[in-house]
Amino acid sequence: MLSHAKPRYTHIMSELVTVATETEILEQVIEPNATGMSVEAAKALLAFRFNESAVARINELAEKNRQGKLIPSERALLERYQRVGNFLNLMHAKARCASGLFPEVQRPLG
């Protein structure tokens, strides 16, 4: 799971430190491939989505990003939306895999 972590050297520490992303840390907590969630809990988790206003703002920021016109505060906001989206994706994966709602979804080997 930490295959994407990048080693970084900081001036505070005299050793190489592996910095994990929020998503990699959440995967350690959520374990999306684990089983045992009730169908009701899975359906409740799958109902969590960005509202229409947030989707419109994300699309606006994404378009400005494609055009290279984001200001730093907008870039930071877009990155926060992406982190929340990654969290939702993990929760949705957990719900689908653990509940058995979607048996056609194959779990990765290993």
C-alpha positions in Angstrom: 0.0 0.0 0.0 2.8 2.4 0.6 4.3 1.9 -2.9 3.4 5.4 -3.9 5.0 7.0 -0.8 7.9 9.2 -1.7 11.0 9.3 0.5 11.8 12.8 1.7 14.6 14.3 3.6 13.7 17.1 6.0 16.1 19.6 7.6 14.6 18.7 11.0 15.4 15.0 10.8 18.7 13.5 9.9 17.2 10.4 8.4 15.1 9.5 5.4 11.4 9.5 6.2 8.6 7.8 4.1 5.7 10.2 3.8 2.4 8.5 3.1 -0.5 10.3 1.4 -3.8 10.7 3.3 -5.3 8.0 1.0 -2.6 5.5 1.9 -3.1 6.2 5.6 -6.9 5.8 5.2 -6.4 2.5 3.3 -4.7 1.2 6.5 -7.8 2.1 8.5 -10.6 1.4 6.1 -9.2 -1.8 4.4 -11.5 -1.6 1.3 -11.2 -5.3 0.5 -12.2 -6.5 4.0 -15.6 -8.3 4.3 -18.4 -8.2 6.8 -20.4 -5.0 6.3 -24.2 -5.1 6.4 -26.1 -4.2 3.3 -27.8 -1.4 5.1 -24.5 0.1 6.2 -23.1 -0.2 2.7 -26.1 1.5 1.2 -25.8 4.3 3.7 -22.1 4.8 2.8 -22.8 4.7 -1.0 -25.4 7.5 -0.5 -22.6 9.9 0.5 -21.8 12.1 -2.5 -20.9 15.7 -3.3 -24.0 17.8 -3.6 -24.8 19.7 -6.8 -23.2 22.9 -5.7 -19.9 21.1 -4.9 -20.0 19.3 -8.2 -20.5 22.6 -10.0 -17.6 24.2 -8.1 -15.3 21.1 -8.7 -16.1 21.3 -12.4 -15.4 25.0 -12.5 -12.0 24.6 -10.7 -11.1 21.6 -12.9 -11.8 23.7 -16.1 -9.7 26.6 -14.8 -7.0 24.1 -14.0 -7.1 22.7 -17.5 -6.7 26.3 -18.8 -3.9 27.0 -16.4 -5.8 29.8 -14.8 -6.1 28.6 -11.2 -4.9 31.0 -8.5 -3.1 29.4 -5.5 -6.2 29.5 -3.2 -8.3 27.8 -5.9 -5.6 25.1 -6.4 -5.6 24.4 -2.7 -9.4 24.1 -2.7 -9.3 21.8 -5.7 -6.7 19.6 -3.9 -9.0 19.5 -0.8 -11.9 18.4 -3.0 -9.7 15.7 -4.5 -8.7 14.4 -1.0 -12.3 14.2 0.0 -13.2 12.5 -3.3 -10.4 10.0 -2.6 -11.9 9.3 0.8 -15.3 8.8 -0.7 -13.9 6.4 -3.3 -12.3 4.4 -0.5 -15.5 4.3 1.5 -17.5 3.3 -1.6 -15.0 0.5 -2.4 -15.3 -0.7 1.2 -19.1 -0.7 1.0 -19.2 -2.5 -2.3 -16.6 -5.2 -1.4 -17.5 -5.8 2.2 -21.3 -6.0 1.8 -21.5 -8.3 -1.1 -23.8 -5.9 -2.9 -21.7 -6.1 -6.0 -20.4 -9.6 -6.4 -19.2 -8.8 -9.9 -16.6 -6.5 -8.4 -13.5 -8.6 -8.1 -11.2 -8.2 -5.2 -7.5 -7.8 -6.0 -5.3 -10.8 -5.2 -3.0 -10.6 -2.3 
